[in-house]
Every structure is written in structure tokens, then in C-alpha cells.
Amino acid sequence: MKRQTAKLLRTALAGLAIAAAGVFTLLPSVASAAPATATSNVNVRSTPGGAVVGVLGSGERVDMQQCQGSWCYIEGRNLSGWVSSNYLSTGRGGGGPQVIGPANPNPNFGISVGPGGVSIGIGQPPVRPIPPRPGPRPPAPRPSFGEVCFYENPGMRGRSFCAESGDRIAQLGRWDSMIGSIENSDGLQVRVCTRPNFRGDCRVYTTDAFNLGRFDGSISSIQVY
């Protein structure tokens, strides 16, 4: 049993070495330099988009060493630097360099040992799913300010009118000295005064008031907040 296991392990290691060699053999190589021709007069810069160090003449041939984005580093007879790839032609049809790179720079392979022998697999690395972009945020709910209702009789009976949070009624008009009870189910602060413009004797209610006592029929101004 031990001899068979050792044989399988040796076979697995040999297969792994062969697979690794095959993978790196299949990877395409990247050329270190490629001939290119300037399609028109173009500035040569010290860095991509940097200061101008010279001008490459139209039709002048150079060696293209490397590219970063839309910029390529070139070397000519008496000039070297970075040039926009839009003004370079490699002679393969169309402007701009054609950069050749490995189709799969991170290949993966696996090996498994089982009763049936050794199996080796070469495949692509797992693709991570792109998480969905969050949708628009729902609009924030509008705050509820609540309201307070005033009745002409005790026990919240008879005619009534209501006011919202933030309302200031300095003079009640025809309701002057006619309020007999207050319905304040939202728990707002209700300031009532016995004279207009919030003067005279004042009091603050924060709950329902079925009977106003000495304020019954004597309120002339109110404020809700």
C-alpha cells in the first residue's frame, strides 16, 4: 500500500512539472521593442503628458520600447521620450501600437490523486462576480408635524378648529374667549394666553385637556410647537 502511494505521488509531481512547463510555454511573449513610424510631426515629452523635450518628424522611424495607456516610450537616433500613440504606426494597419500580452496572465492548474490514478487540470482562474450597483436611495420621509384641535365646549364637544406645529395665532378673532377643551393626541406643546399677542396669564398643555378650568372661555391667543 505504501509503495503504491509513493508511486502515485511521484507520478503526481512529474505531471505537475509537465503541466507547469506546458502552461508557461503556451503563454505568448511580449516583445521588448517594436519598430514604429511617426504619422505626423509630434511632440516628444519627458513623461506621459509632461514637458516637451523635442519633436519627432513625420515619417521618422523609431523603436517603441513600452506603452502606458495612450503613451509610448520611443527611442530614435538623437531623441527619446514619450509620444502619444495616436501619432505612431507599427505598419500593421491603423495608427497606434499593437501591444501583445498574455491572454491569461494568471493560469491555474490542479492535480488530484485518487484510486483511478492521477488527474491534472488546467483552466482559467475563477471569475469573481461583479456585485450589482445599489439603486437610488428612497426619498426621506417627510416629518409629521401633528396637529392640535380646539373645541368650544368641555369634553371635546361642539364646534372646533385645528392648528399645526409651528402655528402662532396672536388673535383668535371670533374664537376669542370661546375655547373650552383641547385635543392634543400628538403630544405637542400648546401655549395658551388669556390676552392677544401672548400676553396676560399663559399656560402650556402637552396632553389632552377635557376641561380647562380657569382658562375655560378665556383664551385669546395660542401657539403650537
Rosetta blueprint (number, residue, H / E / L):
1 M L
2 K H
3 R H
4 Q H
5 T H
6 A H
7 K H
8 L H
9 L H
10 R H
11 T H
12 A H
13 L H
14 A H
15 G H
16 L H
17 A H
18 I H
19 A H
20 A H
21 A H
22 G H
23 V H
24 F H
25 T H
26 L H
27 L L
28 P L
29 S L
30 V L
31 A L
32 S L
33 A L
34 A E
35 P E
36 A E
37 T E
38 A E
39 T L
40 S L
41 N L
42 V E
43 N E
44 V E
45 R E
46 S L
47 T L
48 P L
49 G L
50 G L
51 A L
52 V E
53 V E
54 G E
55 V E
56 L E
57 G L
58 S L
59 G L
60 E L
61 R E
62 V E
63 D E
64 M E
65 Q E
66 Q E
67 C E
68 Q E
69 G L
70 S L
71 W E
72 C E
73 Y E
74 I E
75 E E
76 G L
77 R L
78 N L
79 L L
80 S E
81 G E
82 W E
83 V E
84 S E
85 S H
86 N H
87 Y H
88 L E
89 S E
90 T L
91 G L
92 R L
93 G L
94 G L
95 G L
96 G E
97 P L
98 Q L
99 V L
100 I L
101 G L
102 P L
103 A L
104 N L
105 P L
106 N L
107 P L
108 N E
109 F E
110 G E
111 I E
112 S E
113 V E
114 G E
115 P L
116 G L
117 G E
118 V E
119 S E
120 I E
121 G E
122 I E
123 G E
124 Q L
125 P L
126 P L
127 V L
128 R L
129 P L
130 I L
131 P L
132 P L
133 R L
134 P L
135 G L
136 P L
137 R L
138 P L
139 P L
140 A L
141 P L
142 R L
143 P L
144 S L
145 F L
146 G L
147 E E
148 V E
149 C E
150 F E
151 Y E
152 E E
153 N E
154 P L
155 G L
156 M L
157 R E
158 G E
159 R E
160 S E
161 F E
162 C E
163 A E
164 E E
165 S L
166 G L
167 D L
168 R E
169 I E
170 A L
171 Q L
172 L L
173 G H
174 R H
175 W H
176 D L
177 S L
178 M L
179 I L
180 G L
181 S E
182 I E
183 E E
184 N L
185 S L
186 D L
187 G L
188 L L
189 Q L
190 V E
191 R E
192 V E
193 C E
194 T E
195 R E
196 P H
197 N H
198 F H
199 R E
200 G E
201 D E
202 C E
203 R E
204 V E
205 Y E
206 T L
207 T L
208 D L
209 A E
210 F L
211 N L
212 L L
213 G H
214 R H
215 F H
216 D L
217 G L
218 S L
219 I L
220 S L
221 S E
222 I E
223 Q E
224 V E
225 Y L
